[in-house]
Amino acid sequence: MPKTSARLLALLSLLQARRDWPGALLAERLQVSPRTVRRDVDRLRELGYPIVTFKGPDGGYRLDAGTRLPPLLFDDDQAVALAVALQIATISGAGIAEAAERALNTVRQVMPVRLRHRIDTLRVTAVERPDTPQIDSDVLMALSAAVHAREVLRFAYSPPGTDDDTPVAPRRAEPHHLVARGGRWYLIAWDLDRDDWRIFRADRITPRTPTGPRFPPRQLPGRDVAAFVTSRFQGSDGTAGWPCRGEVILRLPAAVVSLHTRDGVVQELGPDRCRLVLGSWSWPALAAAIGRFDADIEVVGPADLKHAFAHLARRYAAAAAAPPRAGEAGRKRSSGPA
């Protein structure tokens, strides 16, 4: 049987992991008797932890909300997770960088020396994209509250290129999910005015109060939030992958192509030949993505991909044949290294 202090920490960690714990299950996890669990619960109560007892066939214990915060308990993995999460919060786009830094300092002060040292040695430099928009935390809370309450959201939505003086028509939508992707926040909602699913940029939303009536939740296409968002950004209807997908043979080693292909399928055909299956949101975009490999290309299919290559070939040939504008030739000759 572990020592009392270690057993108390283990018990508290279990109580924090889920809402309700049957007494018999706690005893089994701690490898002690139910009577020992009852005594340990009483000790934790004396230390200020609000543990309540619930009755029933699986009667047990619950760590309830208290009026004051007892000493915090973190194991090594939790300390690392907390330090990483709060340090990379600066690139979340949620506008909470200063609050996250203060939170990390506050939690650090109440940790044991060993865990405090573990946090101090884990320093993460979070680099955000230059175009990452910062969102007011009040807006995120308002959107999240509407999602949780299943209440129709009334809001103003500013499309790209508009300023604060541009009048914006009000929108109405049933909010379903608030998601973060690539440093930006998005709201997945059923647009009541357009009778379809939409993904709204959260930084362009200005919620209006009061919210509308409650609504029964709809089934998201594909029933998978991550797949739905990825598919919409790929240009599909949210239930499939890339709308345009083609196959080519490149005169390059498979190892070279694989280094620069994130979501394609590369198959080695020889020391300097490989098969590439890749997708994109349009056929010209797919042809351009394949052309960046700067290698001889054999199109396996479909015909739409061949037509896209021919279309780009005409466009590129026209661009190459166009005479330079006045003054550009001189700038080009003088732009070399000194």
N, C-alpha and C positions, 0 to 999 in steps of 0.2 A: 504494500500500500504506500503511495507517495506521501511525503510529509504534508502536514496540514496546510502550510502556506502555499505550497505548490498546488495542492488539491483545490484550494480556494480560488487561485488564479485560473485553473482549468475550468472550474465550475462557472466562474464569472464569464469566461470566454465563450462557453457553450450557451449561456443564457443570452449573450449578446448576439449570437449567431442566428437565432430564430425566435419567433414570438412565444410559442408555448412549448414546454418540455414536460412530457409525462415523467413522473418521479421514477418509475421503473427504468425508463430509458436513460435517464441521467445516471442512475446507479450503475447501469450496465456500461455506459461510456466511461465512467470514472473508475470502474472496477471496485466499487465499494457497496455497502449495504444501503437500502433505502433509509435506515435510521441514521447512518452517517451523512447522507445527503440532507436530511432534515436538520441535523446539527450544523452543517456547513452553511445552509441557507440562513439559519438564525445568526451565525457569525457575520455573514455579509450584511444582514439587516442592521446589526449593531454598528457596522462601518458606514452606514448611510445609504446602502443600495436598496431602492424600493422594490423588493421582490414580493409579489402577491401569490397567493395560492388559489388555484381553481379546482373545482370539484367535478366529479363525473367518472365514467368508467376508466378514463385515462387521466385521472386527476394528477396535477403536477404544479409547476411553477412558471412564473412569467416575470421578466424584468420590466417593471412598469415605469411610466414617466414620473420623474420626481421633481420637487420644487427646487432642489439644489443639485449641483453636479458633483458627484463623488469623484475620488481619484480615478483618472482614466487608465484603462488597461489596453496595452498594445503589445502584441508579440513582435518578433523581429520582422516577419514578412509584412505585417500591417504597418509597421513604422516605415519600411521602405516604400510601400504603396502610397502611404500618406504623403511622404516627402516628394515622390515623383509627381503625384496628382496635383499637389498645390504649386509645385514649381512650373509645371507645364500649363497651368491654368492661365498663364499670361498670354498664350497663343490660342486660347479657346474661342476668342471673339466675344466673350460674354461680358466684357468690361469689368472684370473682377480682379484684375492684376494686383492692385493695392490691397484689397481685402484678403486675397489669397496669401500674400506675403505676411500680413498681420496675423492671419490664422495660423500659419506655419510657426511663427515666432511664439504665439500664445501656447500652442500645443507643445512646442519644444520645451517650454519652461516647466511643464508639469510632468515631463518624462524622466525616468531614471537616467543616471549619468551614462550608462551603457548604451541605451537607445538614443539618447541625445547625441552621443558621439557618432552613432551610426548614421543619423540624419545629417550631421555636420559634414561627414565625409562624402555624402552623396550630393554633389552639386551639379545641377543640370542647366545648361544654357539653352533656353528655348528660343528658337528663331522663327518668327512669324513671317508669312508672306506680306510683301509691302501693300497689297490691296486688301488685306483682311479687315473687314469692317467691324467696329466695336459696337456692341448692342447694349443698351441700357438694361441692367439687371431687372428693373421693374417691368420692362416689356417681356422679358423671358418668363418672369413669374406670372404675368397676366396670361400669356399664351399657355403656359403649363397648367394654370388653374382652370382655364376653359377646357383644355383637353381632359383633365381629371374629372371635372364636373359634367362633361358632355353637354356643354351649353353652346348654342350658336354664337359664333364670334362676329361682332360688327367691327370693321376696321377700315382705315384708309390705306391704300396700297400705292406706293410711289414707284412707277416703272423707271427703268434706267434713263438718265438724261433729264429728269425733272428736278426742279428746285423747290424750295420751301414755299414760293409764291404761286406755284402752279396748282390750280384747283384739281382735286382728285375725287373721283366719284366713290361713294362708300361701297364697300363689299360686304357680303354675308357668306359665311362658310361654316361647315361643321368640322371643327378641328379634331384630328385623330392622333397625330404623332408629332412630337417636336424632336428633330434629329440634328446632329452635328456631323458635318462632312467637309473635310479639307479646310478646317478653320472657320467655316461659316455655319450658321444656324438656319434651318429650314422648317417650315410648318407644312405637314401633309394634311390636306383638308378636302372635303367634298364641297366644291363651289356651288352654292345654291342658285346663283344667277346663271351659271353656264352649264349646270347639270352634269358635272364631270369632276374627276379627281384633278387636283392641282397641287403643285409644290411651290410655296411662296417663300421668298427670301425674308427671313425674320427681321433683318435690319431695315427693310422697306415697309414694315408693318407698323401702323400706329393704331393700337387698340382703342375702341370707343366703349364707353359705359352708358348704360348697363348692357350686359350681354343678353343674348336672346334666350328663347325657351330651350329646355332640355331636349335631346334627340336620342333615339335608339341608334347604337353604333352600326355602321355599315361594314361589310366585309371588304377588306383591302384586296385588290387584285393580286393573286398569287399568295396572299396571306403572310408574306414575308416582307418586313419593312425594308431591310437592307437591299434585298433583291429588287423591290419596287423602285426605290430611289436610284439605284445603279442603272436599272433599265430605262428609267425616264431620262437620265442624263445621257444615256446612249442613244436616245431618240426613239425608243420603242414604246409600246403601250403600257409598260410596267409589268408584263407577264412573261417576256422573253428577253433574250440577250440583244446583241447588236442587230439592227435591222438590215445591215448590209454585211455580208460575210463572204470572203473569197479565198481561193487557194492558188498559190504560185510556187514556182521553183526558182530559187536564187542561186547564183554562182558565188556562194560564200559558204564557209564552214558553219555548221550548225552551232558550234560553240560561240562564234562571233554574233550570229543573229540572236541567239538566246539572251545575250547580255543586254540587248536593246529592245526586247519584246516582253512586255509585262503580262498581257493577257492573251497572247497568241499561242499556237501550238507549233513547235518546231520539230521536224523529223530529219535525222541525218540520212543522206542518200549517198554520200561519198566524202572524201577528204575535203572537197571544195564545192559541194552541192548539198542543198537541203530543201525540204518542203516546208512552206510556211502557210498556216491557216490563220487568218486574222479578220477582225471585224471592225466596223466603224459606223458612224451615223449617216454617211452618204457614200455613194460609189466614188466620186472624185476625191473625197477625203481619204478613202481607203487606198486608192491608187497613189495619192501623194504620200501616205504613210509608208507604203511599200517602196516607193521611189527613193526615200531617204537613205536606203541601204547602199546606194551608189554601186549597184551590181547589175549584171545581165539578168533579165527577168523573163521567165516563161509562164504565161498565164494558163493555169489548168482550168479555171472556171470561177464563176459563171460568165456568160457573154456580157452581162452588165459591167463587169470589171474590165473586160477588154475595151468596151466602148468608153469607159471612164479614162483609160490610159490614152486612147486616141484623142479624146476631148482635151486632156491636159497637154498632150503633145502639140496640138494646134495652138493652144493658148501660150505655151512656153515658146514655141517657134515665133509667134507674133511678137512676143515680148522681146525676144532676142533680135528680131529684124527691125524693130522700131528705132528710128534715129534718135540719138541722145539730144536732150534739150540744150539750149544755148548755155554755154558756160560749164556744163557737166563734164565734158571731155577734158577741159583744162584742169578741173578739180581732181579728176581721176588720175591724171598724169602726175599731179603734185602731191598726191596723198600717200606716196610710198614712204618708207622709213628714211630718215636723214642719214 
